[in-house]
Amino acid sequence: MTRASGTIIDWTAIATRAAEEAMHAGLVSSTHVGRLAEHFRALELDHVSAHVVDVVLAFAATSGDRQAQAELHHRVVTAARTTLPAAGYPDHVVEDVTGELIVTLLQQANRRSPLLTYRGQASLIGWLRTLAARTAQRLVKVCRREAPSSDGDAPLVEHLAATDLTRDLYRAELRTVVRRAFATAIEQLSYFERELIGDFLVRGQSLDDIAKAHAVHRATAARWMARARAALDRELRRELHRKLVASDSEVASILDSVRSSIEVSVERLLGK
């Protein structure tokens, strides 16, 4: 319990009720009440927010709850698409902001998500709209790039989208240590990255299919896929370095040596 302004606040009771409400609304599948209560306390709220269920959603999404992550993904897309076009931003900026926010908010490895700063003073969708507007301003200022339909970076995008370790691993007979490292690496990816890789490997979708599903340009889908593949490759190599205390060349040699047949269930690793 926390005492604020002469009133004792039972954060555990508040967290319990809020978690139950969020689950009843279908926003989260489960959440750890003790950690949620501690999160509420750490936010230093002096009253129960009108948007406390949104705070639960944000917390659960950063904690790895797949249902919460899917809902957060949907709200990010909605926030970007209902805010940025009205402010005069072109479609390619909307697409890039959407991808940037999804990765930033739902990235699990080596980063504290900005979602953990959300205090429920405004609705989560309102908070996301503000974040989308600020992200768009930053991207336009920094990048000043042309629309993704231009041909300038098309060869590089196509190369990155078609070249990575993932497809080889899908067909590989992984040794125990590599299989475990692969599973750990996948868990380090953001929800969005796992979904992209799942679309490609498990569900057999092409870049055109993915672009159509997300209503974005193919070049944008290619950049998203290249980023997800690079993240998986990076996390896998990092995990192998940690487990084997091996050099870059040794890790590369190990990966080359196990590329022959399949022994890993990608569907299981991706939670499908």
C-alpha positions in Angstrom: 0.0 0.0 0.0 1.0 3.6 -0.6 -0.1 6.6 1.4 -0.7 9.7 -0.8 -2.3 13.0 0.5 -3.4 11.3 3.7 -5.1 8.4 1.8 -3.8 4.8 1.8 -3.8 3.5 -1.8 -4.0 -0.3 -2.1 -2.2 -0.8 -5.4 -2.6 -4.5 -5.3 -6.4 -4.3 -5.1 -6.4 -1.7 -7.9 -4.2 -3.8 -10.1 -6.3 -6.9 -9.5 -9.5 -5.0 -10.5 -7.9 -3.4 -13.5 -6.3 -6.6 -14.7 -9.7 -8.4 -14.5 -11.4 -5.6 -16.4 -8.7 -5.7 -19.1 -9.1 -9.5 -19.5 -12.8 -9.2 -19.5 -12.6 -6.7 -22.3 -10.4 -9.1 -24.3 -7.4 -6.7 -24.3 -4.9 -9.0 -22.4 -4.8 -12.7 -21.9 -3.1 -12.5 -18.4 -0.8 -10.3 -16.4 1.2 -10.6 -13.2 -0.8 -8.6 -10.6 2.2 -8.2 -8.3 4.4 -6.6 -11.0 1.4 -4.6 -12.3 0.8 -3.2 -8.8 4.5 -2.3 -8.5 4.3 -0.6 -11.9 1.3 1.5 -10.8 3.1 2.5 -7.7 6.3 3.4 -9.7 4.3 5.7 -11.9 3.6 7.7 -8.8 -0.1 8.2 -9.5 -2.0 10.0 -6.8 -5.4 8.8 -8.0 -6.9 6.0 -10.0 -6.7 7.0 -13.7 -9.8 7.0 -15.8 -7.7 5.1 -18.3 -6.3 2.5 -15.9 -7.3 -0.3 -18.2 -5.2 1.3 -21.0 -2.3 1.3 -18.5 -2.8 -2.4 -18.0 -2.7 -2.9 -21.8 0.5 -1.0 -22.2 2.2 -2.9 -19.3 1.0 -6.3 -20.6 2.2 -5.5 -24.1 5.7 -4.7 -22.8 5.6 -7.9 -20.7 5.2 -10.1 -23.7 1.5 -10.8 -23.6 0.7 -11.7 -27.2 -3.0 -10.6 -27.0 -2.0 -7.2 -25.6 0.7 -6.9 -28.2 -1.8 -7.6 -31.0 -4.2 -5.0 -29.6 -1.4 -2.4 -29.2 -0.3 -3.1 -32.8 -3.8 -2.4 -34.0 -4.0 0.9 -32.0 -0.7 2.1 -33.4 -1.9 1.5 -36.9 -5.2 3.3 -36.1 -3.4 6.2 -34.4 -1.0 6.8 -37.4 -3.7 6.4 -40.1 -6.2 8.7 -38.4 -3.7 11.4 -37.4 -1.0 11.9 -40.0 -2.9 12.1 -43.3 -5.1 14.9 -41.8 -1.9 16.7 -40.9 -0.8 16.5 -44.5 1.8 13.7 -44.3 2.0 11.5 -47.4 1.3 7.7 -47.3 5.0 6.7 -47.2 5.5 8.7 -44.0 2.4 7.2 -42.4 3.8 3.7 -43.3 7.3 4.5 -41.9 5.9 6.0 -38.7 3.7 3.0 -38.2 6.7 0.6 -38.5 8.9 2.8 -36.4 6.4 3.0 -33.5 5.6 -0.7 -33.6 9.3 -1.6 -33.3 10.0 1.1 -30.7 7.1 0.3 -28.5 7.1 -3.5 -28.7 10.9 -4.1 -29.0 11.8 -6.5 -26.2 15.6 -6.7 -26.4 17.9 -4.2 -24.7 15.4 -1.3 -24.6 12.9 0.1 -22.1 9.7 0.7 -24.0 8.2 4.2 -23.9 4.9 2.4 -23.1 6.2 2.0 -19.5 6.0 5.8 -19.1 2.3 5.9 -20.1 0.3 7.0 -17.0 -3.2 7.0 -18.3 -3.8 10.7 -18.0 -5.1 10.6 -21.6 -6.5 7.6 -23.5 -3.9 5.3 -25.0 -5.0 6.1 -28.5 -4.7 9.8 -27.8 -1.2 9.2 -26.4 -0.3 7.2 -29.5 -1.6 9.9 -31.8 0.7 12.4 -30.1 3.6 10.0 -30.4 2.8 9.4 -34.1 2.8 13.2 -34.8 6.2 13.7 -33.0 7.7 10.7 -34.8 6.6 11.9 -38.2 8.1 15.3 -37.5 11.4 13.7 -36.5 11.5 11.3 -39.5 10.7 14.0 -42.0 13.3 16.3 -40.5 16.1 13.6 -40.4 15.4 11.6 -43.5 14.0 14.1 -46.1 13.7 11.1 -48.4 11.5 10.5 -51.4 8.4 8.3 -51.4 9.3 4.6 -51.3 8.0 4.1 -54.9 11.1 5.8 -56.2 13.7 3.6 -57.8 16.7 5.1 -55.9 17.1 2.5 -53.1 15.1 -0.3 -54.8 18.1 -2.5 -55.5 19.4 -2.2 -51.9 15.9 -2.9 -50.5 15.5 -5.9 -52.7 18.9 -7.3 -51.8 18.3 -6.9 -48.0 14.8 -8.4 -48.3 16.1 -11.4 -50.1 19.4 -12.0 -48.3 19.6 -13.3 -44.8 20.3 -16.3 -42.6 16.6 -17.0 -41.7 15.6 -19.0 -44.8 18.7 -21.2 -44.5 18.0 -21.8 -40.9 14.5 -22.9 -41.7 15.9 -25.7 -43.8 18.7 -26.5 -41.4 19.3 -29.4 -39.1 20.2 -27.4 -36.0 22.4 -28.7 -33.3 21.0 -28.5 -29.8 22.9 -25.3 -28.9 21.9 -23.6 -32.2 18.3 -24.7 -31.9 18.1 -23.3 -28.4 19.9 -20.1 -29.5 17.4 -19.8 -32.3 14.4 -20.1 -29.9 15.9 -17.5 -27.6 16.6 -15.1 -30.5 13.0 -15.3 -31.7 11.8 -14.5 -28.2 14.0 -11.3 -28.3 12.2 -10.0 -31.4 9.3 -7.5 -31.2 5.8 -8.7 -31.8 5.8 -7.0 -35.2 9.1 -8.7 -36.2 7.9 -12.1 -35.1 4.7 -11.6 -37.1 6.6 -10.6 -40.3 8.9 -13.6 -40.0 5.9 -15.8 -39.3 4.1 -14.5 -42.3 7.1 -15.3 -44.5 8.3 -18.6 -43.1 5.2 -20.2 -41.6 2.4 -18.8 -43.7 4.4 -18.6 -46.9 3.5 -15.0 -47.7 5.4 -13.0 -50.3 6.5 -9.4 -49.9 3.5 -8.5 -52.1 1.2 -10.4 -49.8 2.6 -8.7 -46.7 2.4 -5.3 -48.3 -1.3 -5.9 -49.2 -2.2 -7.2 -45.8 -0.8 -4.0 -44.1 -2.0 -1.7 -46.9 1.5 -0.4 -47.5 3.8 0.0 -50.5 5.9 -3.1 -51.4 9.1 -1.2 -50.7 7.9 -0.4 -47.2 7.1 -4.1 -46.6 10.6 -5.0 -47.9 12.2 -2.6 -45.5 10.2 -4.0 -42.6 11.2 -7.6 -43.6 14.8 -6.7 -44.0 14.8 -5.1 -40.5 13.1 -8.1 -39.0 15.5 -10.6 -40.6 18.5 -8.5 -39.6 17.2 -8.4 -36.0 16.8 -12.2 -35.9 20.2 -12.7 -37.4 21.8 -10.3 -34.9 20.0 -11.9 -31.9 20.9 -15.4 -33.0 24.6 -14.5 -33.4 24.6 -12.7 -30.1 23.1 -15.7 -28.4 25.7 -18.1 -29.9 28.5 -15.7 -28.9 27.2 -15.8 -25.4 26.6 -19.6 -25.2 29.8 -20.7 -27.0 32.1 -17.8 -26.2 33.0 -17.9 -29.9 34.4 -15.4 -32.3 32.5 -14.0 -35.3 34.3 -16.4 -37.7 33.6 -19.4 -35.4 29.9 -18.5 -35.2 29.7 -18.2 -39.0 31.4 -21.6 -39.3 29.0 -23.2 -36.9 26.0 -21.9 -38.8 27.5 -23.0 -42.1 28.0 -26.5 -40.7 24.4 -27.1 -39.7 22.7 -26.1 -43.0 21.5 -29.4 -44.4 18.0 -30.4 -43.2 15.2 -29.2 -40.8 14.9 -30.2 -37.2 13.2 -27.1 -35.7 9.5 -26.3 -35.6 9.2 -22.7 -36.7 5.5 -22.8 -35.9 6.2 -23.7 -32.3 9.0 -21.1 -31.9 6.8 -18.4 -33.3 4.0 -19.5 -31.0 1.7 -20.5 -33.8 
